Amino acid sequence: MTESLQIPVTQLEPNIFLTRYSDPTSIDELADSIGSLGQLEAIAVRRHPSKNNFYQIIYGHRRLAAIKKLGLEEIRAEIKDVDDSGMLQMAIVENLQRQDASDYEKGLLFRKLSEEFDLTYEEIGRLIGKSKQLVSNHIAMTKICAEDEVRADAELQFSFHKLSEAHARVLARVEDPKERRDLVKLCVREHLCARELKALIGRPREAEDSKDSVEWIAENVRHNSDNTKQMQSKHGRVCVIRTDSLNFLISKLKISPYEAGAEIGRGATKILLAREIDPHLPRNWSKVLIEKSKYAGWGKMSTTTDSRLIVHDPTINSEFLRGYLETVLGVKLRCIQNSVRLQEFRILNLGETKLAARVR
């Protein structure tokens, strides 16, 4: 028999066996909904086994968090008469049925069922109406990184709850644990689908021909200054990679950052020439550097009258940038300063030429 009543939030304790991950944004949205419509669904609790007038939550932790955020003192709850085993199984099945449960969260729940109840993957599949293979894939997702590592890193935890088990099957190919963690975060920052992740892992890290690796980056880095219809992805979607992630990719290439920058610079030069802009002419440098400053986000670039090229607040690897700029501008550069706030290059082969172009 189920009993329903209003319980003070101060008399509630979390499920000792299971708690769900709660994205702060989703709690805010749930609080807004409860504030507007009221609490539409009761949480489930059981009487505390050792404390009078206290209760343990079976499921409904997110609703409780939203109620507390609204400053309400009571929450509607249904009291269930269950033991520890029943409490865990009820919580797992209830959470698996919720549409907002992430694939990683489902994997943790499947693993709980396997470890706590000694259920086979096939038995778990029958319990929730899913295939044995789906259960296996979700559990494998929880082994990409150690659970304590995920809990200790807020960004990693958030990222795992945004990934699909299809991502995890690709990530399982990566042997280095640190690289797996970095790739999990990269997938979410750059909204990479599983197909793009597969291409990324298969090329920059494993391709025998390192030129293929550079071409993959060139195909997937898109900025207004070097984006044309001819360069659009054959698959329809273009993956835009931010510069902090680009540095991560550059570090995984088998060739040097300078060679990678030069290779991509050659492609950019062809595009500029097709637009009837000769980047080798100093009078055109202003336009070329402004576009890179504004659209690529590699830092604010400018040339000076004493044959220097300066990048304020740089975001890209200096050797990659040197290779790119030498190729595009048709000059030789020497890096004379490289710091978080400033990258400074000496232009070596201009002689006494004075540069009128200056990027503002």
VOMITOR-428018 format. One record per residue (C-alpha): x, y, z. Coordinates in steps of 0.1 Angstrom, whole numbers. Layout:
BEGIN
c1=X, c2=Y, c3=Z;
...
// end
This chain:
BEGIN
c1=0, c2=0, c3=0;
c1=13, c2=34, c3=-10;
c1=9, c2=64, c3=13;
c1=12, c2=100, c3=0;
c1=19, c2=131, c3=21;
c1=37, c2=164, c3=23;
c1=72, c2=159, c3=39;
c1=94, c2=187, c3=52;
c1=126, c2=188, c3=31;
c1=147, c2=189, c3=63;
c1=135, c2=153, c3=70;
c1=148, c2=138, c3=38;
c1=180, c2=120, c3=31;
c1=194, c2=110, c3=-3;
c1=193, c2=74, c3=-17;
c1=223, c2=58, c3=-1;
c1=227, c2=34, c3=-31;
c1=221, c2=57, c3=-60;
c1=220, c2=94, c3=-69;
c1=216, c2=110, c3=-103;
c1=239, c2=136, c3=-120;
c1=221, c2=170, c3=-120;
c1=231, c2=196, c3=-146;
c1=225, c2=230, c3=-128;
c1=207, c2=243, c3=-159;
c1=182, c2=214, c3=-159;
c1=176, c2=221, c3=-122;
c1=169, c2=257, c3=-130;
c1=144, c2=247, c3=-157;
c1=127, c2=222, c3=-134;
c1=124, c2=249, c3=-107;
c1=108, c2=273, c3=-132;
c1=83, c2=246, c3=-142;
c1=74, c2=237, c3=-106;
c1=71, c2=274, c3=-97;
c1=47, c2=279, c3=-126;
c1=27, c2=247, c3=-126;
c1=33, c2=232, c3=-91;
c1=48, c2=198, c3=-83;
c1=31, c2=176, c3=-109;
c1=47, c2=143, c3=-98;
c1=55, c2=130, c3=-63;
c1=89, c2=117, c3=-53;
c1=92, c2=82, c3=-39;
c1=106, c2=77, c3=-4;
c1=108, c2=50, c3=23;
c1=108, c2=55, c3=61;
c1=144, c2=58, c3=74;
c1=155, c2=25, c3=89;
c1=171, c2=41, c3=120;
c1=158, c2=77, c3=124;
c1=123, c2=85, c3=135;
c1=104, c2=109, c3=113;
c1=131, c2=108, c3=87;
c1=128, c2=94, c3=51;
c1=152, c2=82, c3=24;
c1=146, c2=92, c3=-12;
c1=142, c2=63, c3=-36;
c1=140, c2=86, c3=-66;
c1=132, c2=122, c3=-72;
c1=165, c2=139, c3=-62;
c1=162, c2=165, c3=-90;
c1=127, c2=175, c3=-80;
c1=139, c2=179, c3=-44;
c1=168, c2=201, c3=-56;
c1=143, c2=223, c3=-76;
c1=120, c2=225, c3=-45;
c1=149, c2=237, c3=-24;
c1=159, c2=262, c3=-50;
c1=124, c2=277, c3=-49;
c1=128, c2=280, c3=-11;
c1=98, c2=257, c3=-4;
c1=97, c2=239, c3=29;
c1=77, c2=207, c3=19;
c1=76, c2=183, c3=-10;
c1=49, c2=158, c3=-20;
c1=61, c2=122, c3=-16;
c1=48, c2=87, c3=-19;
c1=60, c2=64, c3=9;
c1=71, c2=29, c3=-3;
c1=75, c2=-2, c3=19;
c1=108, c2=-16, c3=5;
c1=141, c2=-30, c3=18;
c1=175, c2=-20, c3=5;
c1=174, c2=-44, c3=-25;
c1=139, c2=-32, c3=-35;
c1=150, c2=4, c3=-30;
c1=179, c2=1, c3=-54;
c1=160, c2=-18, c3=-80;
c1=131, c2=5, c3=-80;
c1=154, c2=36, c3=-82;
c1=173, c2=21, c3=-112;
c1=142, c2=10, c3=-132;
c1=125, c2=44, c3=-126;
c1=156, c2=64, c3=-137;
c1=161, c2=42, c3=-168;
c1=125, c2=50, c3=-179;
c1=132, c2=88, c3=-178;
c1=139, c2=104, c3=-211;
c1=164, c2=128, c3=-197;
c1=188, c2=101, c3=-184;
c1=221, c2=103, c3=-203;
c1=237, c2=73, c3=-220;
c1=265, c2=74, c3=-194;
c1=240, c2=75, c3=-166;
c1=222, c2=45, c3=-181;
c1=255, c2=27, c3=-182;
c1=261, c2=33, c3=-145;
c1=226, c2=21, c3=-137;
c1=230, c2=-11, c3=-158;
c1=263, c2=-17, c3=-141;
c1=246, c2=-13, c3=-107;
c1=220, c2=-39, c3=-117;
c1=248, c2=-63, c3=-129;
c1=270, c2=-59, c3=-98;
c1=244, c2=-55, c3=-70;
c1=219, c2=-81, c3=-82;
c1=243, c2=-104, c3=-102;
c1=221, c2=-100, c3=-133;
c1=234, c2=-109, c3=-167;
c1=232, c2=-84, c3=-195;
c1=205, c2=-104, c3=-211;
c1=185, c2=-104, c3=-179;
c1=189, c2=-66, c3=-176;
c1=178, c2=-62, c3=-212;
c1=146, c2=-82, c3=-205;
c1=139, c2=-62, c3=-173;
c1=140, c2=-28, c3=-192;
c1=128, c2=-41, c3=-226;
c1=162, c2=-35, c3=-244;
c1=187, c2=-57, c3=-262;
c1=216, c2=-74, c3=-245;
c1=240, c2=-56, c3=-269;
c1=226, c2=-22, c3=-259;
c1=232, c2=-30, c3=-223;
c1=267, c2=-41, c3=-230;
c1=275, c2=-10, c3=-250;
c1=262, c2=13, c3=-223;
c1=282, c2=-5, c3=-196;
c1=313, c2=-3, c3=-217;
c1=309, c2=35, c3=-218;
c1=314, c2=36, c3=-180;
c1=349, c2=20, c3=-185;
c1=363, c2=47, c3=-208;
c1=374, c2=66, c3=-177;
c1=375, c2=56, c3=-140;
c1=344, c2=67, c3=-122;
c1=363, c2=85, c3=-95;
c1=382, c2=105, c3=-122;
c1=349, c2=116, c3=-137;
c1=335, c2=127, c3=-104;
c1=366, c2=147, c3=-96;
c1=366, c2=167, c3=-128;
c1=335, c2=189, c3=-133;
c1=340, c2=194, c3=-170;
c1=347, c2=157, c3=-176;
c1=316, c2=148, c3=-157;
c1=294, c2=172, c3=-176;
c1=309, c2=160, c3=-209;
c1=303, c2=123, c3=-202;
c1=266, c2=131, c3=-196;
c1=264, c2=147, c3=-230;
c1=281, c2=119, c3=-250;
c1=263, c2=89, c3=-266;
c1=273, c2=53, c3=-263;
c1=282, c2=55, c3=-300;
c1=309, c2=81, c3=-291;
c1=321, c2=57, c3=-264;
c1=326, c2=28, c3=-288;
c1=349, c2=50, c3=-308;
c1=368, c2=63, c3=-277;
c1=374, c2=27, c3=-266;
c1=400, c2=25, c3=-294;
c1=422, c2=51, c3=-278;
c1=448, c2=35, c3=-255;
c1=461, c2=65, c3=-236;
c1=438, c2=74, c3=-206;
c1=447, c2=111, c3=-207;
c1=440, c2=113, c3=-244;
c1=406, c2=96, c3=-238;
c1=397, c2=123, c3=-212;
c1=408, c2=151, c3=-235;
c1=388, c2=137, c3=-264;
c1=357, c2=133, c3=-242;
c1=359, c2=171, c3=-235;
c1=367, c2=179, c3=-271;
c1=337, c2=161, c3=-284;
c1=313, c2=182, c3=-263;
c1=331, c2=215, c3=-268;
c1=330, c2=210, c3=-305;
c1=298, c2=191, c3=-308;
c1=315, c2=163, c3=-327;
c1=292, c2=135, c3=-339;
c1=304, c2=99, c3=-336;
c1=314, c2=99, c3=-373;
c1=335, c2=130, c3=-369;
c1=352, c2=115, c3=-338;
c1=359, c2=83, c3=-357;
c1=376, c2=103, c3=-385;
c1=395, c2=124, c3=-360;
c1=409, c2=93, c3=-341;
c1=416, c2=75, c3=-374;
c1=436, c2=103, c3=-390;
c1=456, c2=126, c3=-368;
c1=466, c2=97, c3=-345;
c1=470, c2=66, c3=-367;
c1=474, c2=76, c3=-403;
c1=507, c2=65, c3=-419;
c1=507, c2=95, c3=-442;
c1=509, c2=126, c3=-419;
c1=497, c2=148, c3=-448;
c1=463, c2=131, c3=-445;
c1=463, c2=143, c3=-409;
c1=469, c2=179, c3=-419;
c1=443, c2=177, c3=-446;
c1=417, c2=164, c3=-420;
c1=423, c2=195, c3=-399;
c1=422, c2=218, c3=-430;
c1=389, c2=202, c3=-440;
c1=374, c2=207, c3=-406;
c1=387, c2=241, c3=-396;
c1=364, c2=267, c3=-411;
c1=367, c2=305, c3=-408;
c1=351, c2=332, c3=-429;
c1=384, c2=342, c3=-444;
c1=390, c2=308, c3=-460;
c1=356, c2=293, c3=-465;
c1=343, c2=286, c3=-500;
c1=316, c2=264, c3=-515;
c1=342, c2=241, c3=-530;
c1=356, c2=234, c3=-495;
c1=322, c2=224, c3=-479;
c1=320, c2=188, c3=-465;
c1=308, c2=162, c3=-489;
c1=287, c2=148, c3=-461;
c1=268, c2=181, c3=-457;
c1=280, c2=191, c3=-422;
c1=311, c2=212, c3=-415;
c1=327, c2=209, c3=-381;
c1=340, c2=242, c3=-368;
c1=369, c2=237, c3=-344;
c1=378, c2=264, c3=-319;
c1=415, c2=274, c3=-316;
c1=420, c2=259, c3=-282;
c1=409, c2=225, c3=-296;
c1=430, c2=231, c3=-327;
c1=461, c2=233, c3=-306;
c1=452, c2=199, c3=-291;
c1=448, c2=184, c3=-326;
c1=481, c2=199, c3=-337;
c1=499, c2=183, c3=-308;
c1=488, c2=149, c3=-320;
c1=501, c2=152, c3=-355;
c1=531, c2=131, c3=-366;
c1=546, c2=162, c3=-383;
c1=558, c2=194, c3=-366;
c1=533, c2=223, c3=-359;
c1=553, c2=244, c3=-384;
c1=548, c2=219, c3=-412;
c1=511, c2=216, c3=-403;
c1=507, c2=254, c3=-405;
c1=526, c2=256, c3=-438;
c1=504, c2=228, c3=-453;
c1=472, c2=246, c3=-443;
c1=487, c2=279, c3=-454;
c1=492, c2=265, c3=-489;
c1=455, c2=257, c3=-491;
c1=445, c2=292, c3=-478;
c1=468, c2=308, c3=-504;
c1=451, c2=291, c3=-532;
c1=417, c2=303, c3=-519;
c1=429, c2=339, c3=-516;
c1=444, c2=338, c3=-551;
c1=411, c2=325, c3=-565;
c1=395, c2=356, c3=-550;
c1=421, c2=377, c3=-568;
c1=439, c2=386, c3=-536;
c1=477, c2=380, c3=-538;
c1=487, c2=376, c3=-501;
c1=524, c2=379, c3=-510;
c1=520, c2=416, c3=-518;
c1=525, c2=437, c3=-486;
c1=497, c2=460, c3=-497;
c1=473, c2=431, c3=-492;
c1=486, c2=420, c3=-458;
c1=462, c2=443, c3=-440;
c1=432, c2=425, c3=-455;
c1=447, c2=391, c3=-449;
c1=456, c2=397, c3=-413;
c1=424, c2=415, c3=-404;
c1=404, c2=385, c3=-416;
c1=426, c2=362, c3=-395;
c1=423, c2=385, c3=-365;
c1=385, c2=389, c3=-368;
c1=373, c2=355, c3=-380;
c1=399, c2=329, c3=-371;
c1=403, c2=342, c3=-336;
c1=441, c2=335, c3=-336;
c1=448, c2=368, c3=-319;
c1=449, c2=405, c3=-330;
c1=476, c2=406, c3=-358;
c1=494, c2=437, c3=-370;
c1=526, c2=446, c3=-389;
c1=549, c2=475, c3=-379;
c1=571, c2=499, c3=-400;
c1=602, c2=482, c3=-385;
c1=596, c2=448, c3=-401;
c1=579, c2=431, c3=-372;
c1=546, c2=411, c3=-371;
c1=528, c2=412, c3=-337;
c1=500, c2=390, c3=-324;
c1=483, c2=404, c3=-294;
c1=465, c2=378, c3=-271;
c1=476, c2=349, c3=-292;
c1=456, c2=316, c3=-290;
c1=474, c2=294, c3=-316;
c1=506, c2=275, c3=-314;
c1=534, c2=299, c3=-324;
c1=552, c2=275, c3=-347;
c1=520, c2=265, c3=-364;
c1=513, c2=302, c3=-369;
c1=548, c2=309, c3=-382;
c1=544, c2=281, c3=-408;
c1=510, c2=294, c3=-418;
c1=521, c2=331, c3=-421;
c1=554, c2=324, c3=-439;
c1=535, c2=304, c3=-465;
c1=506, c2=328, c3=-469;
c1=526, c2=361, c3=-468;
c1=556, c2=347, c3=-487;
c1=582, c2=358, c3=-461;
c1=606, c2=344, c3=-436;
c1=598, c2=350, c3=-399;
c1=618, c2=345, c3=-367;
c1=599, c2=343, c3=-334;
c1=615, c2=368, c3=-310;
c1=589, c2=367, c3=-283;
c1=562, c2=341, c3=-273;
c1=541, c2=347, c3=-242;
c1=505, c2=344, c3=-232;
c1=499, c2=381, c3=-240;
c1=521, c2=385, c3=-271;
c1=538, c2=367, c3=-300;
c1=563, c2=388, c3=-319;
c1=580, c2=378, c3=-352;
c1=608, c2=395, c3=-371;
c1=602, c2=397, c3=-409;
c1=636, c2=387, c3=-422;
c1=636, c2=392, c3=-460;
c1=620, c2=426, c3=-466;
c1=652, c2=446, c3=-466;
c1=644, c2=482, c3=-461;
c1=608, c2=480, c3=-472;
c1=586, c2=500, c3=-450;
c1=551, c2=486, c3=-443;
c1=522, c2=510, c3=-446;
c1=496, c2=484, c3=-439;
c1=488, c2=481, c3=-402;
c1=459, c2=462, c3=-387;
c1=437, c2=481, c3=-363;
// end
